[in-house]
Amino acid sequence: MGKIAKDMTGTSRKKTTNAMETMSRQRRHFAVAIAMGGLAVGMVGLSYAAVPLYQLFCQVTGYGGTTQRAEQAPDAILDRKMIVRFDANVSRDMGWAFKPVQRSLEMKIGESMLAHYEAKNVSGTKVTGTATFNVTPVAAGQYFNKLECFCFTEQTLEPGARVDMPVTFFVDPEIVNDPEARNIQEITLSYTFFPVKEEPEVASTENSAPRPDGT
């Protein structure tokens, strides 16, 4: 009898231990699920916050061929030629025709140059667009500087309207001191226009507020 009671006690303890372990695992799984849910929400928030930070990083470092913005051209102009080619693209739902006026030009490193693009609204509605840009090879990005560019601001075109879009730029002479970029002889400057979604107009509270007579 004593042995049977001892076995039953051991079995009971084992079941209790298993039940406690099961409950502990369930609590851990629940905690992990909560943590992962919080992480997912946090990642979504960080993804939105990361967009301007990523753009700033690209502008500062030239990462991905992102060009730079300068206030003035360099003093030094090197006796070395560089060919710059021009590329133009629009998103599918843009409703614009967009192209470079010149396909390429030859310049000296450090020399300030002016190029032109042309855009036309071929849709039946007013369209506002913004342009993204980069250069290839990507190693040239941090040395390709713009002084003035249509890409610095949003562009709005009425139906059928056409506009000239100039860009003034130079290639920083420091490019010749970069082992990864010093042998570059051709650079392609590329733009892609995307439509800007306009914010819906908010009804005026002055017009919607009830009048004293209840109308």
N, C-alpha and C positions, 0 to 999 in steps of 0.2 A: 504494500500500500504506500509506504513511504517513497518507494522508487517511482510509483505511478504519479503521486502528488508532485514529486520533484520534476518529473517529465512534463506534467501539465503546467507547472509553474514556469518552466523553461520555455515551453511553447507559447504561453501567454506573453511572457516578456519579449519573445522573438517577434510575435505579431504586433505588440505595442511598438517595438523598435522600428519594424518595417513601416507601420502606419506613420510614425513620426518622421521617418526618412522621406516617405512619400509626400507628406505635407510640407516638409522642408524643401523638397525639389520643386513642388508646385509654387511655393513662395518665391523661390529663386527664379523660376521661369516667368512668373508674373512680374517680378522686379526687372528682369531683362527685357520683357516686352514693353514695360513702361519706359525704360531707359532708351530702347531703340526708337520708340515713338517720339520721345523728346528729342532724340538725335536727329530724326527725320525732319521734324519741325524746325530745329535749329539749322539744319543744312539748307532748308528752303530759304530761311531768312538770310543766311550767310551768302547764298547764291545771288540774291538781289543786291546785297551790300557789296559783293565782290565785283560786280560789273564796273562801277566807276573806279574802284581800286585797281582792277586789272587794266582798264584803259589808261589810268595814270601811270601804272608801271610800264606799259608798252610805250607811252609817250616819252618817259624819262630814259628808258634803256634802248629803245628802238627794237624791242623784242617783236618777232613776227613780221619784221619789215615795216613797222610803224614809223612814219616820218616825224621829224621834229619841227618845232615852230620857233622862229628867230625874230628878233627885233631889227637887226641890221646885218648886212652882208659882211663877210670878213675883209680885212685889209689886204690880205695876201691873195694873189691870183697866180696859180701855178702854170707853168708852161707844159701842161699835159691835158690832152683832150679826153672828153668823156661823151659818150652817146646816150641820150635819154630818149626812151620810147614811151608812148602814151597809150593807155588802154582805158576803155569806158564800158560800164555795164549798168543795167537797171534790173531791179527785181521784177518778177512776172506781173505783179499787180500794180506797177508804178504808173503806167499810162504815159510814159515819156519816151521820146527818142533822144538819145544822149551819145555824143561822139567827140573825139578830139579833132580840132581843126587841122593840126599837123600831126603826122604819125610819129615823127622823131625829129630831133635836132642835135647838133653837135655844139659842145660848150667846153670851156676850160674849167678845171677844178677851182672853185673859189669865186667864179664869175656868176653874177646875178643874171638870171634869164627869165623871160616872160613867155608863157605858153597859153593857149586858149582852148577851151572846150565849148561845145554848143549844146544847148538843151531845148527841146520843143515839147510842149504839152499836146499830145495827139489824142487825148481823151476829151470827153464832152463836159468835164467838170473841173473846177479849180483843184489843183493838187499841190501840196506842200511836201517837199522832199529834203532829206538829209543824206550826205555822202560819207561813206566810210572810205578809207584809203590805205594803201601800203605800197611798198616798193619791193622789187626783186632784183637781184639776190637780197635775201633778208639781212645779210651782213651789212648792207649799205644803208639800212634804215636809220641808224643813229647819226649818219652823216648827211642825209638828205634833208635840207632845211627849207621850210616855206616862210616867206616874208608876208605874202598876202595870198589868200585863197578863198574861193567861193565855198569851200568845204568848212570854213570856220563858222558859218551861219546856215540856218535853214533857208531854202529857196522855195518861193511860191510862184506858180505860173497859172494864169487864167487859160481857159480852153483855147487852143490854137496859138498861144503866145510862144515866142522864141526868145532866147536870151543868150548872150555871150558870157562865158564864165572864165575869167582869167586866173592864172596862178603864177606867182613870182617865187622863184626858188634858187637855191645854189647848193653845191656839194662842198661840204666842209673839207678844207685842205688836210685836216687831221686824218682823213681816210688813208693817206699814203703811209701813215705810221702804224696802221693796224695790220698785223700779219694775215688776218683772215679776210681783209677787204682791200688791201693795197693793190691787188692785181685785177680788180674789177674794172672792166672797160665799158660795159653797157649796163644801164639801169632802166627798169621799166616802172613807170609810175601808173598805178591803177586806181580807178575810182568806181564805186558801186553806189547807185542811188536807191534809197528805200523811201516809201511814202511815210509821212508822219501822220499818225492818227490824231485828229483834232478832238479835243475834249468837248463832250456834249454841253450845250448851253444850259445854264441853270436858270429856271424861271425866276423872274424878279419877285421878291417878297413884297415889294410895294404894290405890284399889280394883283398879287394873289391874296393879300391881306383883306379880311372882311371890312366893309365900310360901316360907319356908325348906323346906317339905316338897314344893315343886315344884308345888303346886296353884294 
